[in-house]
């Protein structure tokens, strides 16, 4: 090992994740966490109807707000603990501070709260901003001074 080499555990992450990887991770999180949460909340607190040829769930304002909060808490906890949600882990990305070090809980909380802005029109705002930014960062990343990088 080179005497100037930094151990892998402390080496800053520098390879920004592509917008495609970011979208893939978000889609996986939506399918694995968001949809099941919506179904459970819908069955418990919404209006469910089943017919011979269809099933429907309707969420009123209260259950919808609960779903949004539950999803935001998922992102906050997962990214605060290990920098990755399940979707990010599968696609091989993680959240880091802008300098490549570990992102703190405060920064993760800011980027999570700004998912509300980035999520307008089914994440169209976040998608367009990430495509237009130099480092593929969405509004939440810019304000929180975080990046999503490749983890493998």
C-alpha positions, 0 to 999 in steps of 0.5 A, a space after each residue: 500500500 502506498 504511504 500516501 494512500 487514504 484508507 477506503 473508509 475515509 476516502 471521500 466519494 467523488 464519482 457523481 451518480 448519473 440522473 438515470 441511477 438516481 431515477 432508478 433508485 427513486 423508482 425502486 424506493 417507490 415500488 418497495 416502500 411507497 406503494 406498500 405504505 400507500 396500500 396499508 394506509 389506504 386499507 386502514 384509513 382510506 376508502 377501499 372498494 372491491 368488485 368482481 373486475 376492479 379494486 380501488 383505494 381512495 385516500 382523503 387528505 388525512 391519510 395522504 398527509 400520513 403517507 407523505 410523512 411516512 415516506 419522508 421519515 423513511 428517507 430521513 432515517 435510511 439516509 441518516 443511518 447509512 447514506 442509502 435507502 433500499 433503492 440507492 443500495 440496489 442501484 449502488 448510490 449513496 448520499 454524501 456531503 458536497 465535499 464527499 464526506 459523510 452527510 450529517 443528519 441536519 443536511 439529510 433533513 434539509 434535503 428530505 424536506 425539499 423533496 416536497 419541492 423536487 417532487 412537484 409533478 411526479 419529481 419533474 422539478 427534481 429531474 429537470 434541475 438534476 439534468 441541468 446541474 453540473 453535478 446531477 444535483 436536485 434542489 434539495 442537494 444544492 440547499 443541503 450541500 449534499 451529492 448522490 455518488 456511486 457507491 461501488 
